[in-house]
Amino acid sequence: MALSGVQKDRGDLRIHESMDELKTDLADYIAELSDVSVKERGFFAIALSGGSLIGLMGKLCEVPYNKTVDWSKWYIFWADERVVARNHADSNYKLAKDGLLSKVPIVPSHVHSINDSVSAEEAADNYEFVIRQLVKTHVVSVSEINDCPKFDLILLGLGADGHIASLFPNHPALDEREEWVTFITDSPKPPPERITFTLPVINSASNVAVVVTGEGKADALHLAIEEVGPDGSLIPARMVQPTMGKLVWFLDKQAASKLKNSDLNS
Ligand SMILES: O=C(O)[C@H](O)[C@@H](O)[C@H](O)[C@H](O)COP(=O)(O)O
């Protein structure tokens, strides 16, 4: 059983004893959100990230999820992508395709990867244009309070420096309020060129889940979740605050080891 708790304003924390338990809980959570979205809207618009996340979603390719999830209604996006060819080892698309999308019956035309033959700036513009079209046709909902897309679920990983998607500490991309998708050419985590959802888009989602494992993330997680004074306010992960949606943290004990809340870490 996952140890769960709610940290004021920082969402639902689910701390798992083992990786296997975390993977099952994550697969259950995604499958359930998919069911709800398909029932309510007829679509499930999900945005993925790169890194360890895809491996942690692996149970979705197994029984029962591979049979019970309505894959035909899934529309796949990326919260961030590296500006490399789609078949490059650094591509988040390739990671997701090899680890997940090729193992379940997703409709190929529902997979919205970035244009890999243009510059980072153009790729960001193109991606935003694609999302705008899908908002018009209601495949992606729209926020009631701003004109942002409202993804059914955005999945994020956390960097040891506190980054989420390709929004890095002290980077001007954190201040972008107009664009839905922006680009950077100086990512501290290689490769340097990336496109990323902006904070207004992340915070307009119906559900945001941040999946964090390992001791190396414990400090960043502590700064992202707990009251730590001015230091914490600079951490991009702390800026993830869905306006109307729900925020859930999927954690292992190592990542959660520096959280002070005694109910969670006793
Ligand atoms: O493309 C990327 O680099 C990511 O989307 C990035 O935000 C990632 O999720 C974190 O860096 C965590 O990565 P790990 O889980 O592999 O540490």
The ligand as an SDF file (V2000), in Angstrom:
LIG
                    3D

 17 16  0  0  0  0  0  0  0  0999 V2000
   13.2670   15.4020  -21.5420 O   0  0  0  0  0  0  0  0  0  0  0  0
   13.6180   15.5530  -20.4210 C   0  0  0  0  0  0  0  0  0  0  0  0
   14.8100   15.6790  -20.0950 O   0  0  0  0  0  0  0  0  0  0  0  0
   12.5700   15.5860  -19.3830 C   0  0  0  0  0  0  0  0  0  0  0  0
   11.2850   15.6980  -19.7500 O   0  0  0  0  0  0  0  0  0  0  0  0
   12.9350   16.0760  -18.0250 C   0  0  0  0  0  0  0  0  0  0  0  0
   12.1220   17.0760  -17.4800 O   0  0  0  0  0  0  0  0  0  0  0  0
   12.9040   14.8280  -17.1440 C   0  0  0  0  0  0  0  0  0  0  0  0
   11.5870   14.4490  -16.8950 O   0  0  0  0  0  0  0  0  0  0  0  0
   13.6310   15.0960  -15.8530 C   0  0  0  0  0  0  0  0  0  0  0  0
   14.9310   15.5200  -16.1710 O   0  0  0  0  0  0  0  0  0  0  0  0
   13.7150   13.8650  -14.9860 C   0  0  0  0  0  0  0  0  0  0  0  0
   14.3980   12.8690  -15.6700 O   0  0  0  0  0  0  0  0  0  0  0  0
   14.7750   11.5170  -14.9290 P   0  0  0  0  0  0  0  0  0  0  0  0
   13.4900   10.9830  -14.3940 O   0  0  0  0  0  0  0  0  0  0  0  0
   15.3730   10.6310  -15.9650 O   0  0  0  0  0  0  0  0  0  0  0  0
   15.7520   11.9090  -13.8690 O   0  0  0  0  0  0  0  0  0  0  0  0
  1  2  2  0
  2  3  1  0
  2  4  1  0
  4  5  1  0
  4  6  1  0
  6  7  1  0
  6  8  1  0
  8  9  1  0
  8 10  1  0
 10 11  1  0
 10 12  1  0
 12 13  1  0
 13 14  1  0
 14 15  2  0
 14 16  1  0
 14 17  1  0
M  END
$$$$
